[in-house]
Amino acid sequence: MKATIFIYFLFNLCIILCVECSARYKTLYIENDDLCSLVTKRKIKLGKEYKSALRVSQKRLNFHPLEWDKNMLCRFQVQSAYGKGGILAVIQSLNFRKDDFENCIDYVQFTGKNGLSSKRYCGNITASIVMNQNTIDNIPEIIYENSFIDLNEMDVKIYVDRRPIDYNIKMEVDIVFTSYLLGSCKEEHVDLKPCREDLDSFCIYKYFFDDGAVNCPFTGCLDEKGCKNQIDSKKTNVVVTPQSVGNKVLIGSISSLFIMFALFILCVWVCRKHKIFCWADDFAHPSPTDESNRNSRVIEMNEQTGSRLANDHPPSVPTAPSIEEDKDLPPSYDSLFPEASTNR
């Protein structure tokens, strides 16, 4: 009984962990070949719901104290999941080098499907600071200082110069790409939510709101309830990560697990109280009636088998001739000495 409950609990826990891990942002790194290939340009097709976003970051850019043999050029394409939609690119944080004339040594650049390219992004960029701006009449506006929008697909180029990095410079790149639906999403798509309520457009997955990553390219960090929240979290050294989608799913899954576990225990208790299924009295020890019925069936089967064997006559076997018939007896005395028998 205890082993069954433990296995049931462990099975559900594994399901929850799988769901929780899958609900987080998909993250790719510029050092990996699955994003930045030396041979071809990777094409990344975003899905829907929690698969409709991609996070691009780095792991080892700071381990660059010596000059490389060649420059690093990473090219890839991000494709939207919606035919009537596109891609939102928002730089969360960036720290790429500039020369003395404010020209980019390293940079990030976006190119739309129509061939138009953004400026080269470099220097120090933080989304919560860049997007924390006041607009006329407090109407959110698209900000391009760290964002880029395009229909259907977007080409991305990340360039890192081969020159060594100074020990006092910390290289950083963190970009979130989000697939959006262009048009109304309040009634037709319940799993989507508009970046601006007044426009009912730029619809993204509703659980990307208030998750620690800025997905909407509007001033005021609309999907994060204002940029001030992120600024305050940085001041208090609170690390905000875009994993709240997974956290929300995890909380819901754990709640569901305990509810299912409680129902399971309740069913076990009811079965034991009313002695049904494997808790029935005759489950392991059949009742006398059942035993007698089973015995009568066995006797009947034995009788049928015996009668069938009795009706089957064994094949006849030829008998051997009698030993006395085949034995040659010696001639009688009278036949040998007829005269003696006459005189007598």
Buried (B, 14 or more C-beta within 10 A) or exposed (E): EEEEEEEBBEEBEEEBEEBBEEBBBBBBBBBEEEBBEEEEEBEBEBEBBBBBBBBBBBEEBBEBEEEEEEEBEBBBBBBBBBEEBBBBBBBBBBBBBBEEEEEBBBBBBBBBBEEEEBEBBBBEBBBBBBBBEEEEEEEBEBBEBBBBBBBBBBBBBBBBBEBEBEEEEEBBBBBBBBBBBBBBBEEEBEBBBBBBEEEBBBBBBBBBBEBBBBBBBBBBBBBBEBBEBBBEBBEEEEEBEBBBBBBBBBEBBBEEBEEEBEEBEEEBEEBEEEEEEEBEEEEEEEEEEEEEEEEEEEEEEEEEEEEEEEEEEEEEEEEEEEEEEEEEEEEEEEEEEEEEEEEE
